[in-house]
Amino acid sequence: MPDKLKAFIQRWVISTLAVLVATYVVPGIKFGDWRDLLVATLVLGLLNTFLRPLLLLLSLPLLVFTLGLFTIVINALLLLLVSVLLGADNFRVDGFWSAFWGALVISIVSLLLNSITGSGSARVSVRRGKPPETRDDDKGGPVIDV
């Protein structure tokens, strides 16, 4: 399996699990069956890929003013848009506040799952063990840089 396809499937599964957690935690977010959930997360991923950067750019002054917290509102609006696009029978978000809390839960769960699996855009590596050896070529003498 190609690496890009594997990374896409991993992100899709993480997103699906995050939306699934949000449907159980947040009242007002419902889905029909598991296929509807997969389609909803696929549409949400496409909107996050293509529409979200434009919305972030257009709301840049507000993002700076709120120290980035307005991104939760943008994520909530995208979640509402998925609900409108798919219809009430397939994936339903009852209102803005359900979408807001759902977006917050989806963000937190995605962050946790991405940090556990090591996927996502922000990768942190932790090295354990003995630090690498350093060479001491100057034998304690002065260092002169020219």
C-alpha positions as CSV (number, residue, x, y, z in Angstrom):
1,M,0.0,0.0,0.0
2,P,1.4,3.4,-0.9
3,D,2.4,5.7,2.0
4,K,0.1,8.5,1.0
5,L,-2.9,6.2,0.8
6,K,-2.0,4.7,4.2
7,A,-1.7,8.2,5.7
8,F,-5.0,9.2,4.2
9,I,-6.8,6.1,5.6
10,Q,-5.2,6.7,9.0
11,R,-6.4,10.3,9.1
12,W,-9.8,9.2,7.9
13,V,-10.1,6.6,10.6
14,I,-9.0,9.0,13.3
15,S,-11.5,11.6,12.1
16,T,-14.2,9.0,12.1
17,L,-13.5,7.9,15.6
18,A,-13.4,11.5,16.7
19,V,-16.8,12.2,15.2
20,L,-18.1,9.0,16.7
21,V,-17.0,10.1,20.1
22,A,-18.7,13.5,19.5
23,T,-22.0,11.8,18.6
24,Y,-22.0,9.9,21.9
25,V,-20.8,12.9,24.1
26,V,-22.6,15.8,22.5
27,P,-26.4,15.8,22.5
28,G,-27.7,17.0,19.1
29,I,-25.3,15.2,16.8
30,K,-26.7,12.1,15.3
31,F,-25.9,9.8,12.3
32,G,-28.0,7.1,10.5
33,D,-25.7,4.1,10.2
34,W,-22.0,3.6,10.0
35,R,-21.9,4.3,6.2
36,D,-23.4,7.7,6.9
37,L,-20.7,8.4,9.5
38,L,-18.0,7.4,7.0
39,V,-19.4,9.7,4.3
40,A,-19.8,12.5,6.9
41,T,-16.2,12.3,7.9
42,L,-15.1,12.1,4.3
43,V,-17.1,15.3,3.5
44,L,-15.8,16.9,6.6
45,G,-12.2,16.1,5.6
46,L,-12.8,17.5,2.1
47,L,-14.2,20.7,3.6
48,N,-11.3,20.9,6.0
49,T,-8.9,20.5,3.1
50,F,-10.4,23.0,0.6
51,L,-12.7,25.4,2.4
52,R,-11.1,25.7,5.9
53,P,-7.9,27.5,4.7
54,L,-10.0,30.1,2.9
55,L,-12.1,30.7,6.0
56,L,-9.0,30.9,8.2
57,L,-7.5,33.5,5.8
58,L,-10.7,35.6,5.7
59,S,-11.0,35.6,9.4
60,L,-7.4,36.2,10.2
61,P,-7.9,39.5,12.1
62,L,-10.5,37.7,14.3
63,L,-8.2,34.8,14.8
64,V,-5.4,37.0,16.0
65,F,-7.8,38.9,18.3
66,T,-9.1,35.7,19.9
67,L,-5.6,34.1,20.0
68,G,-6.8,31.3,17.6
69,L,-9.9,30.3,19.5
70,F,-12.1,31.4,16.6
71,T,-10.9,28.2,14.8
72,I,-13.4,26.3,17.0
73,V,-16.2,28.5,15.5
74,I,-14.9,27.8,12.0
75,N,-14.8,24.1,12.7
76,A,-18.4,24.3,14.1
77,L,-19.6,26.0,11.0
78,L,-18.0,23.3,8.8
79,L,-19.7,20.6,10.9
80,L,-23.0,22.4,10.4
81,L,-22.3,22.6,6.7
82,V,-21.7,18.8,6.6
83,S,-25.1,18.4,8.2
84,V,-26.8,20.6,5.6
85,L,-25.0,18.9,2.7
86,L,-25.8,15.3,3.8
87,G,-29.4,15.9,5.1
88,A,-31.0,15.2,8.4
89,D,-31.5,11.4,7.8
90,N,-27.8,10.7,7.2
91,F,-26.0,13.1,9.6
92,R,-27.6,15.7,11.7
93,V,-26.3,18.6,13.9
94,D,-29.2,20.3,15.7
95,G,-27.8,23.8,16.1
96,F,-24.7,26.0,16.5
97,W,-24.0,25.0,20.1
98,S,-24.2,21.3,19.3
99,A,-21.8,22.0,16.4
100,F,-19.6,24.1,18.7
101,W,-19.2,21.5,21.4
102,G,-19.0,18.7,18.8
103,A,-16.1,20.6,17.0
104,L,-14.4,21.0,20.4
105,V,-14.7,17.3,21.2
106,I,-13.6,16.3,17.6
107,S,-10.5,18.6,17.9
108,I,-9.5,17.2,21.3
109,V,-10.0,13.5,20.3
110,S,-8.2,14.0,17.0
111,L,-5.3,15.7,18.8
112,L,-5.1,12.8,21.3
113,L,-5.3,10.1,18.6
114,N,-2.8,11.8,16.3
115,S,-0.4,12.1,19.2
116,I,-0.8,8.5,20.1
117,T,-0.4,7.2,16.5
118,G,2.3,9.8,15.5
119,S,0.3,11.0,12.6
120,G,-0.9,14.5,11.8
121,S,1.1,17.6,11.0
122,A,2.8,18.2,14.3
123,R,5.1,15.4,15.1
124,V,7.0,15.2,18.3
125,S,9.7,12.6,18.7
126,V,11.1,11.6,22.1
127,R,14.4,10.0,22.3
128,R,15.3,7.8,25.2
129,G,18.6,6.4,26.2
130,K,22.1,7.7,26.3
131,P,22.7,11.1,24.5
132,P,24.9,11.0,21.5
133,E,28.6,11.4,22.1
134,T,30.2,14.8,21.4
135,R,33.6,15.2,20.0
136,D,36.0,17.3,21.9
137,D,38.6,18.2,19.2
138,D,39.9,21.3,20.9
139,K,41.1,19.4,24.0
140,G,39.9,22.2,26.3
141,G,41.8,24.9,24.5
142,P,40.4,28.3,23.3
143,V,38.1,28.4,20.3
144,I,38.8,31.1,17.7
145,D,36.3,31.6,15.0
146,V,37.3,33.7,12.0
